[in-house]
Each structure stands twice: as structure tokens, then as C-alpha cells.
Amino acid sequence: MAKNHVPDWLNNSLWSSRSPPPQQSLTPAKTSIDSEDMNRSTNSAVKSSVSAESSVKLPVPMPPPAVIRAEPRPVRPPSPKVEIIGPLNSSSSNCRSDGENGSSASNTTTSGISSTEDISRQAQLSQELSRKIINLGEVRRLASQGIPDGPRIRAIVWKLLLGYLPTEKALWPTELAKKRPQYKQFKEELLMNPSEIARRMEKFASLENDGTGTDIEGKGVLSRSKVTQEEHPLSLGKSSIWNQFFQDTEIIEQIDRDVKRTHPDLHFFSGDTPSAKSNQDALRIILIVFAKLNPGIRYVQGMNEILAPLFYVFRNDPNEEDPAMAEADTFFCFVELLSGFRDNFCQQLDNSVVGIRSTITRLSQLLKEHDEELWRHLEVTTNVNPQFYAFRWITLLLTQEFNFPDSLLIWDTLLSDPEGPQETLLRICCAMLIIVRRRLLAGDFTSNLKLLQNYPSSNISHLLYVANKLRVKSAG
């Protein structure tokens, strides 16, 4: 069968030069998702901890009959914690070289603007955000190239792109005054234990009975004869508040475990400091409230990784001193972001045209369209099923494949797409394959699987450039 012609730009050494020997870096360690903790996992996942020195090749597996819900990561030495004091610099995270894209390496910094282009884009964004009526199309265009750090820029832009703030600035105080108290009410109602609910119900009933007490000694405690089946702690009824409470407890325990291992290399999320514990508590509460408001999805392991970038950006907004406000803003933006990907988390839709398997198939088709030689080598010659690596890429929005500053830059591009982040995400995933195509074409099942499950450090500007070339080529 004739192979599709590979465009000249794909053969450019800029994308396909051989990788130098791996070097030690300060890239934040990629948090693993333990398959034994994940209640939605199916069958056994392919292990990615194959030793590079091993000469034994893995047997070629048959395509899995169901979606792989977790992929163990190799155990790595713990990375030193990175103290991020101020906002992350947009261009600093582009200074790493993995040898795949010909970029020069330099240390990542956390403040300042390093290029004239960044300064110009920051000025344009600041000017656009100062207008009474913001041109969202222009904001999308500028943000898609990466948002340079400046006072409040990324926080406001993300809230605009996610529809949390209207384009008319005069309406911002009204919208925030409506949504922030609403989140506070969610917390008060959903985080209440059954005993408190029973006491409030009894108090309300007493008021309706003109104050004729049904409580014992005026303390609001129900007598045994007054406890209904739904209010009994041992009730298994679907409407029982206690039965629901115990079901929620299992989810809350899973959330607690995941939140504690969210970016353990960043002091912002981990450690014994009061600020780190406060940030963990905020992540925990947001995820619990979301799970209770969305019983069809509840909580799926890995949602903490999607939540973390939003909370980090909003909590570091210099104009927002009250952490409770950052928590509320993060909740609503998290709901909006996940609404575009919720089908990937719904197990009942796994095999549907909108489920995760269909999404992974679209990535495979995209690679075949743009580089059939690479597609054939991966999926036919070496039998590397896309589910073995793309499931985590897609469901966690690439938060586990790159260091934290690079993830923020990728999200700038994802959120800026007027058609939604899904298609842009697939193009970036396809570009990730193309950038390391020479190594993949020279590799076998074991080496290719290890490479894709432990994606090398890359220059994000080049990665996004290649992804944009795929958009232009598809449109042409």
C-alpha cells in the first residue's frame, strides 16, 4: 500500500533530530495514578516501568477489550521541591531542550518577561482588558500564543475564556456578587453531616407546630419514636441521608488521598506550611462539592490534576486577597472546563461516539492523516495501542506529561480555541508524536511505549507551532 507523502516540514531537523543522552532536570515529577485505587479501571494496564537496560522484549498484546482507566508510572527519585513565589513566566518554561526540537536549554525562571514579543503581547492584552467591552476574539488570538505573566493577566483571561466573567466589565461586580455567595451556600448545604441535617429538620418541624417541642430537653435531639426510616443511621434506603453519607465517605476518602499527592514537588500544594494545608483543603472541598452536585459523574481519579492549575492561577491573583473568593471562582471555572470533557469521565459512554475510546480513535485517525508512516509503524508494526499512552494525555489534559509552568502555557492555547479545547488537545497530542517521530520510527514496542508514557522535556513553543501547522494543513 502506498504511503501518504510526508510534508517537508515534518522532515525538518527542527522536529526530528536525534535526542542527546538524557540529562538530569528539575522538571516536577509526574504524579502517578494508582490503578489499585481507581474504581473505574478495567483489565490490567500495560506497565510503563520496563527497565531501559532489560533485553527481554514484552510480548505483543492484543488490543484491550475495554478502556484502560489507569496506567502505572515508573517510580522515579523524588524531585526537589520547587518554591514558586510569584506568577510563572510564560516564556521561561520554553527554555528546555530534549534534543527533539533543536531548542536551546536554559534554567527555568519564575518572574520577568524575557522577550520583546512577550512584552508586546502583554501590552496588547493589558490594553484589551482595560476596555469597557472586551473583544473576546482578540483576547483568544493573543492568549493562544501563550499569556505573558503580569499583574492579574492570566487569571482574568482564563475567567473570560471559560465564560465565568462577561465581556462587559461593568457587569463583573454583579456576576461575582451572585456566584460567590452561591458557592458558599453549596458548601453549607452539601458538607453538612446527617446529624446536623436531622437537627435542622426537627427544628423546622417544631417551628411549624407553633413551637410545641418534639425535642428532648430542648436540645433538638429526636426521641427514638420520632426517628424515621430515612433518618436511621443503619438504613440502606436510597432516600436515606445516612446511606448517602456513607457512600459519600468512600469518595471523600479517595479525594483525600489524591489531593495529598497533588504536585508534591511544589510547596504551593504540599508540605506542612499553613498555606499548603489551606490550598489542599480548598481542592478537597471543591472536589467534594462537585461530586455531590454531579451524581452521574461524582469523582473520578485524576480530577485533582485538572483542578490544580485553575486554583493555582486564581489563588495567585495579586488583586484577590481572600482565598475563599479564589476557591469559589475555581469551582465555577472547573465546572465549565469539565463540561467540555465530561463524556470522557462517564463510564457508561466509554464505547459511544462521544466516549473516551472514540476520542482516542480520533487521535489515531489524525496521526494517520498527517503522518501515515509513523501511524503504521506505531499501530501496525510495533502494535502500540493508543490507549496505552493517550488515555492519560487526554483525560488529564496533559498535566502529567509536562512540568507545571509548561502545562499553564498549553492550557492558554487549549482555552483559547473558540471551537472548544477538545480538538486543540488532539492536535497537540498528535504534534507530540510527530516531534519524536525519528525516535519512534527507530524503536520497538518496549522503547516506544516507554518513550510515550514518559514523554521527554520539549520546547513548548515548538510543540504548539507544530500543532498549529496541523490545524492549517487540515483546513487546507
N, C-alpha and C positions, 0 to 999 in steps of 0.2 A: 504494500500500500504506500502510495506516495506521501511524503511528509509535507506538512504545511511549511511554506517558506518562512524562515525566521528573520524578522526585520533586522536591518543592520544595527539599529540602536541597541538591540539585545546582545549583540556580539561585541559591543564596545567593551574594552578592558576596564572601563569605569565600573561596570557592574560585575564582570566575570573574572577578574584577576584572581590568581590563586591566593589562598589565605596564608599568612605567615603563621609560625608556631604560636599557639595560644599564650597570652600573657596574663599575668595577674591584674585584676582591675578592682576598683571599688564599686562596681555595679551592685546595687542592692540585690540580695539573694532573693530568688523566686520562691514565694511561699507555696508550699505543696498543698494539694487537696487529697486528704487521706481517703482512699477508696473504702476502707472499712467503716468510716464514719458516714458515708454518703448513702442514704437510703434509697436513692434512685439508680444506683449503679446496676448494670446488667452484665452477666457473664464476667469473665476476667479480663482486665485491661492489659494491654501489652506493656511490659515493664520497660522503662526507659533507662534503667540503671545498668545497662550492659557495659562491662568494662572495656575500655578502649584497647587494653592490651590483650584481651581474650582472642584466641584464634579460632574458637568454636563458633560457627555460624548458627544463627537461630533458624529453626525450620520455617518455611514459608507458610504463613497462616492463611486460612480461608477467610473471606470477608465475614465479619461478625454478623450474626442474625439480628442484632438489636444495637441500639445506640450505646456506646461506651460512655458511662457517666463520670468516670474518673480515670485519671492516668497518673500512676505514681511517678514522682520525680526522683532523680538520683539524689542521694544525700550529699550535701556539699559542706565544706568547712564554713562555720558561721562568719558572715561578713562583718566588718567593724561597723558600729552604728554611725549613721550619718546625721549630724546635727544640722537641721535646716532652720535657720533663724528667720530669714526673710523670704519673700516670694522667690520662686525659682526663675532663673534667667532663661529666656526662650531659646537663645542660641547656644548657651553653654553646653546643653545636652547633645549638641550635634558634633562635638569635637572628638568623638571616639572613632577609632578605626578598627574594623575587624578584618581588614585585608580584602574584603569582598567588593568594596566600592571605591577604593583608592583614596579614601579620605585621610587627612592627617589627624594625628591623635594629640590631644592636649587634655589637661585636667579640667574636670567639670567645676564651674564656679556657681555661686548661688546669688549673685547680685550684679547689677550693672547691665548696660547694653553694649554689645561688643562690635556692632557693625553699623555702618551708615544706613543700610537697608532697614535694620531693626528700628533705628531711631526715627526714620521717616515713617515706617508703618505705625509705630507707637503714636507719633504726632497725628497721623491721619485718623487713627482710632479715637484718640482723645478728642479731636475736633468733631468727629461724627457723634460721639457720645454726649457732647455738650449741646447738641441741637435740641430744640423743643420736641420735634418729631424726628425720631431716629430712622434713617434709611437702613432697614434691616438687610436689604440686598447688598449694600456696600459694606456693612459690618461682616456679613458672611464672606464676601470676597477677601477682605483684609484678614479675617481670622483664619481662613482656610490655609494661609501661608504660615501660620504659627503666630500666637499672640505674644508680643514682647511684654515683659513684665514692667509694670508701672503701677502707681497707686490705684488699686481697685479695678484695673482694666479687665483682667481675666474673669474676675468674679461677676462683674456686670455683664460682660459679653456672654458668658455661659448662661446666665439667667435670662438674657434676651433670646438667645438661640433656642433655649428649651421652653420658651413661651411663658416663663414664670413672671417676667416683667413685660408690660405692654410697651409698644414703641413710643407712646406719648408720655413724656417724662412727668407731666403734671399728674398723671394717674398713679404713679409709683407709690406715694404715701397711702393712698386709698387701698390699693391692692395688698400692700404689705400689712396694713392695719386689719384687713379682712382675713388673710390667710394665716398669719402668725397666731392669732388667738384661736383659730380653728384647730391648728395642730396642738395647741395647749389643751384644748377640750378633748381631742383624740386621746392624749396621754392620760388625762384624768379618768376617762371612761373605760379605756381598754387595759390600763395597767392596774386596775383595782382587783383585789383578791375576792373570792366568793363570799367570805365572811363580811366584808365591808358592803358588798352588794346586798346581802341579806339584811344587814342592819338598816341600810338606806331604804330598802323596800318596806321594811316594817315601820320605819319612821314615817314614810309617806302614807302607809295604810292607817297609821294612828291619827295622822292629821285629817285624813278623810273621814274618820269616825269621830270627829269633833273632840279629839284628844282623849277619848276613852282608851286607856292604855292596854295594850296587849303585850307589853314588855314586862320582864321580870325585874322588880325593884327599880323600875325606871331607867334601866341601863341599856335598853334596846336589845336584850338577849331573848331570842324566841324560846318559848317553852316547847317541850318535846311534842305535845299535841298540835302545835302550830307549825311544825316543820313539814313542808310538803315534800313529795317525792322528788321534785326537781331541785329542791334545796338541800337534800340529804347528801352528805359527802360520799356515800357509797353508791349513789345512784349511777346507773350506766345508761340512763335515758339520753337520747340525742339532745333534748332540751335542757338537760341538767347543767347548771352552771358549774358544778363541781367536776363533772365528767369532762366538760370542755376545758376546765382549768388544768386537769391532769394531762390532757392531750397537749395543751399549750406548753406545759412544763417540759416535755420532751424536745419540742422545737427550741424553746428558750435555752436549754442546756446545749444544744448544737450551736446556736448563735453565740453563746458564751465562749465555747471552745474556738470557734472561728475568729471571733473578734480579738481574742488574746493573741492569735498568731498573725494578725494583720500587720504587714510590713514590720517585722520585728527588728529590722535594721534601721528604722527611723525613730528617733526619740519622740517625734510628734505622736506616734501611735503606740509606742511600747516603753516600758521602764516603770520605775516606781515613783516618778515625779507626779505631783498633783495634776499637772496639766495633761500628762499622758493618760492618767486614770480617768480624768474628766472626758477626754476625747474618746476613750474606749466606751465609757458609759453612754455617750451620745450615739455612737454607732450602734450599740446594743439596743437602745430604746427605739431608734428609727427602724431597725430591722424587725423588732417585735411588733411595733405598731403596724408596719406594712404587712406582716404575716397575718395579723388578726383582721385587717381590713380587706385582705385578698385571700379568702379561704380556698379559692380554686388553685392558687399557686403556693400560698403560705411562704415558707422559706426554703430556698434551695441553696445548698452549699456552694459558696463562691460569690454570693451576692455581696458579701462584705468587701470583696475586692473591687467591685463596681462602685460601691458606696464611698470607699475611701478617697478617691480623687476629688469627688464633689465636696465632701466635708472639708478636706484639706484646703481647697481653694477658697471656700466661703468662710472658713474659720480664720484664715489669714488675711481676710479683707481688712485693711487698716481702718476703714470707716465704720466697721461693725464691731464694737467692743463687747456687746452682750453675746456670750456663747449660745444662749438659748435661741437667739434670733438666727444664728448660723445653723443651728440644729433644725429649726423649722424650715428654713429655706432649702436646706439639703434634702429634707424629706420630700417636699413637693417636686423638686427637680429630679430626685431619684425615681419617683413615681412616673414622671413624664418620660425620662430616659428609658426606663424599663418597659414602658408601654409599647415601644417600638421593637422590643426583643422578647416580649413575654411568651410568645409561641415557642421560643427555644427552651423555655423552662417548664413548659406544660407537658408532662409525660404522655397524656392522652393524645397529644398532637405529634408525637415523635415521628410517626410514619405517614403523616398527612403532607399535603403540598406546602404547608406553611411551617412544618416542624423542623427540628434541627437536622434530621437526615436530609431533607430536601435542600436546606441551606448549604450543607456540606457538598451535596451533589452539584449545586450551582457553582461552588468554588472550583470543583473538578472540571466542570464544563468551561469555566472562564480560563483556566490554565490551558486546556486543550485548544481553545480558540486562539490564544496568544502565543503559545509555545508547545506545539504538539509533540515535538521531540522530547522535551522534558516530561510532559504528561505521560507519554508512552513508557519512558524509562522508569518513572516512579510507580505507576499503577499496573503496568503490564510486565515489564522486565523484572523489577525488584519487588513487586507486589506490596508496596507501601500503601495501605488503605488510608485515604484522607482522614478517616475518623480517628486514626491513631495520634494525629497531631492537631488537626483543625478544630476538633471539638472544644478544646481549651482556648484556642485562639479566638474563636467566635463567641462562645458563651461568656468569657471573661473580658471581652473587648480589648485583648492584647495587653492587659495589665500585668500578666505574668511573664511576658516574653521580653520586656524591656525594663530598664531602670525607671524609677519614678518620674524624674524630670522628662524623659523621653515619652513616657505614657501621656503626660499632660499635653505635649505637642501633638501627639497623634490624635488625642481627643479634640484638640482645637479643630483639626480637619474633619473628624467624624461629625461633630456637632454642627459644623458649618454647611453641610450639604443640604440644600433645600429639599431634596428628594428623600431625606432621611439617612441615618447613619449606616443602615444595613448594606447598601450597595457599595458605599465607600469602604466599609470594613472589608468586604470581599475583595475589592481591588487591592487594598493594602496587603491582604493575606497572599494574593496572587503575586504581588510585587516581591514579597518576602521570599517566595520560591524562586522567582526569576533572578533575584540578586545573587543567590548562592547556586545558580544553575550549574556552573562548572564543577563544583564540588559534588553536587547531586548526581550529575551525569557520570562522574568517575567513581561513585560509591555503590555499595551493595545494600541489601536490606538493613543490615545492622548499622552500618555507618550513617546511612541516610536517616533512619529512624532516630538515632541518637542526635544527629545534627538538628533535625526539625523539632524534637522535643526539648532541646537545649539551644535555642536559636542564638547565634553569635551576636555580639555587640555590633551595631550598624550605625551609619550616619543617617539620622532620621530625615534630614533634608533630601538626601538622595533617594531614600525609600519612598517618600511622599512624591518626589518627582516622577519616579517610575510608575507609581500608582496613578498619577495624573495622566501620564502618557497612555496608560491602558484605557482610561476614560476617553481620551481624544481618539484613539485608534478605533474603539468600539463605536463612537459616534460617527466616525468617518466611514 
